Amino acid sequence: MTDHTLAPSDAAPTWHLADDDDHDHGGNGATVLGFWIYLMSDALIFASLFAMFGVVRTSYAGGPMPHEIFELPLVALNTALLLASSITFGQAMPHIEAGRVGPTRFWLAVTGLLGAAFVGIELYEFSTLIAEGATPQRSAFLSAFFTLVGTHGAHVTVGLLWIGVLLVQLGQHGLSQPMKRRLICLSMFWHFLDIIWIGVFTFVYLFGAIR
C-alpha cells in the first residue's frame, strides 16, 4: 500500500516563510513606532527652545536688535533650499517603494546637496554675526537665537551624515527591506526638520524683523 503522508520537509518551507514575513512586518512597525516616539521627544526639545526664545526675545542688553542683524533675503534663500530638499526627498519615495536603486540614490544625493547648501549659508550667517560682534555672549536674545538656530542646524548636519551613510549602503545592499525601513525613518526626520525650520523662519526671523 502506498503511503501518501507528506514528509515534514514538504510543508516546512511554507510555515517558515510565513513566520519570516510576520516577523519582518512586526519589525517594520516597531521601528517606525519607535522613531515616532523619538521625533516626539525631539519636538519637546524644540518646543522648550522656542519657549526660551519667546521669553528673552526682547532682552537685547543694549546690543543689536533683530532688524539690525537679520538678512531676510539670505534667510529666505536658505528656507527655499530646505523646502526644495524636502520636495526632492519626496521624489525619491516612489522609487524606494518600487525598488529602483539608481533613481533613489540620485534624488537622495540631490537632497543632500541642498541640505549641505543650507548648512553652509547658516554657517556663513553665524560667522558674519560673530565678526560684527553679535555673539551669543552679547545678550540673552542672541544667546537664545544661536541656541535655537544652531540646534536645528546640528540636526540637519546629522541628517546629512545619515544620507551619506545610506548612499553607501544602497550601493552595497540595494533596496532590501531593512534599507527601505531606514529610508522611511530618514524621510520622517528630514520632513520634521523642515517643519521646525518653518517655525524658526516665521517666529524668529520674520517676527523679529518687523518689530
N, C-alpha and C positions, 0 to 999 in steps of 0.2 A: 504494500500500500504506500502511495506517495505521500510524503509529509509536506503539507502546504504552509507550515508555520514559518513566518518571516524570521530571518536571523536578526539579532539585535542591531547589527551594523546597517541593515536596510532602512530602519526607521530613525536611527540616531541622528543623521545629519539634519533632518527637518527640525527636530527638537532643539538641537544646538544652535541652529540658525535663528530660530525664534527667540531663544534666550539671549543671544548676542544682540539682536535687534532691540529687544526690550531694554537691555542694559544700556545700549548706546543712546536710545531716546531718553531714558531716565537721566543719563549723564548730561545730555544737552540741556534738559530742563533745569537740572540742579545748578549747572554752571551759569546759565543765563540769570536764574533767580539770584544766585549769589552775587553776580555782577550788578544786578539792580540794587541790591542791598548796599553794595559798595558805593554806587552812584548817589544813593540817598544820603549816605554818611558824608560824602564829598559835598553834596548840596548844603548840608548843615554847616560845613566849614565856610563855604562861600556866603551863606546867609549871615553868619557871625561877622565875617569881614565887611559885608555890606552894611550891617548894623553899626559896626565900629566907625566906618567911614561916614555914615549918616550923622553920627553924634558929633564928630570933630571936623566936619567938612567946612565949617566957618572959623576954625581955630587957626588963623594964619600967623599969629605971633609977630605981626609986623613984616612978615615975609611976603613973597609973591602970591597973588590970587590966581584962581584957575584961568580966568580970561586973559591973564598976562603971560601964561606959560603954555597953554594948550594950543597946538596947531591943528585945528579941526580938519582942514583938507588932508593932512597926512594921516590923521586918525581915521577919517572916512575911507581913505585908500586901504588902510590896514583892515578895516571892517569888511570892505568889499573882497579882499583877498581871503579872509577866513570864511565868509559866506560862500565864495566860489569853491573853496576846498570842500565844503560840506556838499555842494552840488556834485562835484567830481567823484566824491566818495559814493554818492547815491548812484552815479553812473556805473560804478563797479558792481553794485549789488546784483543786478540781473545776471551778469557774467559769473558771479560767485555761485548763484543758485544753479546755473546751467553747467558749471564745472569747466568753464573756459579760462585757463590759466593765463594765457597771453594778455587778453584784454583786461583781466583783473589786475595783473601786475602793472599794466600801463596806467590805468586810472588811479591805482594806489600810488604810483610814483608821481603823477601829476598832483595828487592831493598832498603828498609830502613836500613837493617843491613850493606849492602855495603856502603851506604851513611854515616852511623854512623862511620864506619871504616875510611872512607875518612876524615871526620872532626877530628877524633881522631889523625890521623897521622899529619894533618895540625896543630893541637894544639901542638903536640909534636915538630914539626919543629919550630914553633914560640917560644916555651919555651926554646928550645935549643939555638936559636939565641940570645934571650934576656939574657940567662945565660952567653953567650960568649961576651956580651957587644954590640952586633949588634942590638941596639934598634932603634925604629923609630926616636928618637931624635939625633941619631948619624950622619946622613947625609940625604940629600934630596932624594938620591936613596933609602935608607932604609925606609924613610917615605912613599914614593910612593909605594914601594913594599908591605909594611904592609897594606896600604890602599886598594890597588887593590886586593891582595890575600885575605885579611880579609873581604872585601865586598862580594867577591864570596863565601867565607866560611859561612858568615852570611846568604846568600841566601840559601845555601844548608841546613843550620840548620832550616830555616823556612820551607823548603821543607820536612824535616824530621818530624817536628811538624804536618805539613799538612797530611803526610802519617799516622801518629799515629791517628789523628782525624778521617780520613776516614776509617781506620781499625775498629775503634769502631763503626762508623756509619754503616759500611757494616754489622756488626753483628746485629745491631738494625733494619735496614731498608731494607737490601738486595740490589739488583741491580735495584732500581727504576730508572725512567728516570732522576730525579734530581741527583741521585748518579752517574749515567753514565756521566752526564754533568760535575760534579765536577772532576771525574777521568780523563776525557779528558783534562780539564784545567790543572790538575796537571801534566799530561803527557807532555803537551806543555811546562810547566815551567821547568820540570826536564830535558828534552832534550835541552832546551835553555841553562841551566846551563852547560850541557855537552859541547855544542859548545863554550861557553865562556871559559871554562877551557882549551880546546884545544888551544885557542889563548893565554891564560896565560902560559901554558906549553911551547909553541913554542917561544913566544915573550919575556917572562920574564926569564924562566929557561934556555932553550937551547941556545938562542942568548947570554944570559948573561954568560953562562959557557964557550962559545967559544971565548969570547972577550979577 
